[in-house]
Amino acid sequence: MPIQTASFPSFLLQSEGPPVAGTPLAPAGGTAAPGGAGGAAPAASGGLDFITLLFLGILLALIVSTILGGRREKKRFEQMMASIKKNDQVRTSGGIIGSVVEVKPDVVILKVDENSNTKITVARGKIEAVLKDSAAKEATAKEATSAS
């Protein structure tokens, strides 16, 4: 029984070249080779090619650098928290800048205004940076007195 072409969409019908598998005019055995009898289908690549290996390598490098960067940042933050002492000038995550009056295990008391002697209590984890430590203040004071 012949295949009626009117029942197939036009993009499935071939007009030129050898028949392609999956079209109504293709033989049941697969694709027809241009040189004669039906040839074997191309072998599927089962292994990993270079592009896939390159992509996986870059992905692995990004993951490792992210993990190591986070550890490095956490270590730096822990060192900064351990080094906070009286008279250090610090900045909180809220943007408040003050001088350390007292350091407790979980909080730090900051003096934020010299004139009114205003003090606030801040959680240690909310301290973002140590701006000036007391050693730097002493060195600056010594330089100022030796220059005079």
KAURWO-V748400 format. One record per residue. PSI is psi as a letter, one per 40 degrees, with the letter a starting at -180 (none if undefined). OMEGA is omega in degrees with one decimal (999 if undefined). Layout:
psi = <PSI;PSI>
omega = <OMEGA;OMEGA>
//
This chain:
psi = <h;i;h;h;e;d;e;i;i;d;e;e;h;i;d;i;i;i;i;i;h;e;i;d;e;i;i;d;e;a;i;h;i;d;e;b;i;h;i;i;i;i;h;h;h;e;i;h;i;d;d;d;d;d;d;d;d;d;d;d;d;d;d;d;d;d;d;d;d;d;d;d;d;d;d;d;d;d;d;d;d;d;e;h;i;i;e;i;h;i;h;i;e;e;e;h;h;i;h;h;d;i;h;i;d;e;i;h;h;i;h;e;h;d;d;e;f;h;i;i;h;h;i;d;e;e;h;d;i;h;d;h;i;d;d;d;d;d;d;d;d;d;d;d;d;d;d;none>
omega = <-178.9;178.9;178.2;-175.2;-178.0;-177.3;-179.6;175.0;-174.4;-178.7;177.0;-178.4;-179.6;175.9;-176.6;173.6;-179.5;179.3;179.9;-179.0;178.9;176.7;-176.0;-176.0;-177.9;176.5;-176.4;-175.7;-178.8;-177.2;176.4;178.8;-179.5;-174.5;179.8;-173.6;-178.9;-179.1;178.9;177.5;179.5;-178.4;178.1;178.9;-177.3;-176.6;177.5;177.7;-173.8;-177.5;179.5;178.2;178.0;178.5;179.3;177.7;178.6;178.6;178.5;179.2;178.7;-179.9;-179.3;-179.5;177.4;-179.5;-178.9;177.8;178.0;177.9;-179.6;179.6;179.1;179.2;178.6;179.6;178.8;177.4;179.4;179.6;-179.3;-176.0;180.0;178.8;-177.6;179.0;172.9;175.7;-175.1;175.8;179.5;178.6;175.7;177.7;179.8;178.1;-179.5;179.6;-177.1;177.3;-177.3;178.4;176.4;-176.5;-177.3;179.4;176.0;178.0;-177.4;172.1;-174.1;179.1;-178.9;-174.8;-176.8;178.9;-179.3;179.4;175.7;177.3;-176.3;174.5;-177.5;-178.7;-179.3;174.3;-173.7;-176.3;170.9;-175.7;179.5;176.3;-175.8;178.6;178.1;177.4;-179.7;179.1;178.1;179.1;178.3;177.9;-179.2;-179.5;179.5;178.4;-176.8;999>
//
